[in-house]
Amino acid sequence: MLPLLAILRAAGKKIVFTNGCFDIIHTGHTRYLAKAKSLGDILIVAVNSDASVRMIKGDKRPINSEADRLETLAALEVVDFVAIFNEPDPYRVISEIKPDVLVKGGDWPIEKIIGRDVVEARGGRVVNVPYLDGASTTGIIEKIVKIYC
């Protein structure tokens, strides 16, 4: 992917990067990704591997496998590339990709967004997209458990 990104950059394309678990895709995710895409030309979504999700969310997650999560995201019109990472945070991936715009959800204050230093050092922007109340994977799981368990 890195050689292709170099070609796209040379053509003047603005590279946008975001990351997350994207365990159960919902409206919060789709609106967030659409907003991220609107900030540039190429949207790269880095996804936590199954092992990485377990590190940060616990043994009961993810619900969907990394292969299924990648396939679902890749099928979305606004997503241009998907990548997977095994670490608990995306710092290494951000350092390799060097996006022009780094996007996270509104639950992340700008000063705590991982990779901010990498992006800003290159003159890029860091943006947090407002969180959509009531749209979360945890909320969906809790609703399913309440109704069916």
C-alpha positions in Angstrom: 0.0 0.0 0.0 2.8 2.5 0.8 4.1 2.7 -2.8 0.6 3.3 -4.1 0.1 6.0 -1.4 3.3 7.7 -2.7 1.8 7.8 -6.2 -1.5 9.2 -4.9 0.3 11.8 -2.9 2.4 12.8 -6.0 -0.9 13.3 -7.8 -2.0 15.7 -5.1 -4.4 13.4 -3.2 -5.0 14.1 0.5 -4.7 11.0 2.6 -7.1 10.6 5.6 -6.5 7.9 8.2 -8.7 6.6 11.0 -8.6 3.4 13.1 -10.7 1.4 15.5 -12.2 -2.0 16.3 -15.3 -1.6 14.1 -16.7 -4.7 15.7 -20.4 -4.3 14.9 -20.9 -1.7 12.2 -23.6 0.8 13.0 -24.9 4.2 12.1 -22.3 5.9 14.3 -19.6 4.2 12.3 -21.0 4.9 8.9 -21.6 8.6 9.7 -18.1 8.9 11.2 -16.5 7.3 8.2 -18.4 9.5 5.8 -17.2 12.6 7.7 -13.6 11.3 7.7 -13.8 10.7 3.9 -15.1 14.3 3.4 -11.8 15.6 4.9 -9.7 14.4 2.0 -9.5 12.2 -1.1 -8.4 8.8 0.1 -9.7 7.2 3.3 -7.6 4.5 5.0 -9.2 2.6 7.9 -6.8 0.6 10.1 -8.6 -2.1 12.1 -7.5 -3.7 15.4 -6.7 -7.4 15.0 -8.7 -9.9 17.0 -5.8 -10.2 19.5 -5.5 -6.4 19.7 -9.3 -6.1 20.4 -9.0 -8.6 23.2 -6.1 -6.6 24.7 -8.2 -3.5 24.9 -11.8 -4.7 25.2 -11.4 -8.0 27.1 -11.9 -11.7 26.2 -15.5 -11.5 25.1 -14.6 -9.2 22.2 -14.5 -9.0 19.3 -17.9 -10.3 18.3 -16.9 -10.4 14.6 -13.6 -11.8 13.3 -11.0 -9.5 11.9 -11.5 -11.0 8.4 -15.3 -10.2 8.6 -14.6 -6.7 10.0 -12.1 -5.9 7.2 -14.5 -7.2 4.5 -17.4 -5.2 5.8 -15.4 -2.0 6.0 -13.9 -2.6 2.5 -17.4 -2.9 1.1 -18.3 0.6 2.2 -18.2 3.2 -0.6 -16.4 5.8 1.5 -13.5 3.4 2.5 -10.6 3.2 0.0 -8.2 1.0 1.9 -8.3 -1.2 5.0 -5.3 -2.4 7.0 -5.0 -4.4 10.1 -2.7 -3.9 13.1 -1.8 -6.1 16.0 -0.7 -3.5 18.6 -3.1 -2.0 21.1 -2.7 1.4 19.4 -2.1 2.5 15.8 1.1 4.6 16.4 3.3 2.3 14.2 0.8 2.3 11.3 0.3 6.1 11.5 4.1 6.5 11.4 4.4 4.4 8.3 1.4 5.8 6.4 2.0 9.4 7.4 -1.5 10.6 6.7 -2.4 14.2 5.9 -5.4 14.1 8.1 -5.8 11.9 11.2 -9.4 11.4 12.4 -10.8 10.0 15.7 -14.2 10.1 17.3 -15.3 12.8 19.6 -14.7 10.6 22.6 -11.0 11.3 22.0 -9.8 14.8 22.9 -7.4 16.1 20.3 -4.5 16.2 22.7 -4.9 12.5 23.5 -5.2 11.2 19.9 -2.4 8.7 19.2 -0.2 9.7 16.3 -1.1 13.4 16.5 2.6 14.2 16.8 3.4 12.4 13.6 0.7 14.1 11.6 1.2 17.6 12.9 5.0 17.4 12.5 4.3 16.9 8.8 1.9 19.9 8.7 -1.2 17.7 8.7 -4.5 18.1 10.6 -5.9 16.1 13.5 -9.7 16.1 13.7 -12.2 14.6 16.1 -15.6 13.9 14.7 -18.5 14.4 17.2 -19.7 11.2 18.8 -23.2 10.1 17.9 -25.1 9.6 21.1 -26.8 6.2 21.4 -24.8 4.6 18.7 -22.1 2.3 20.1 -21.1 -1.3 19.8 -21.2 -1.6 23.6 -24.7 -0.2 23.6 -25.8 -2.7 20.9 -24.4 -5.6 22.9 -26.0 -4.4 26.1 -29.4 -4.1 24.3 -29.1 -7.7 22.9 -28.2 -9.1 26.3 -31.1 -7.3 28.0 -33.6 -8.5 25.4 -32.4 -12.0 24.8 -30.6 -13.2 27.9 
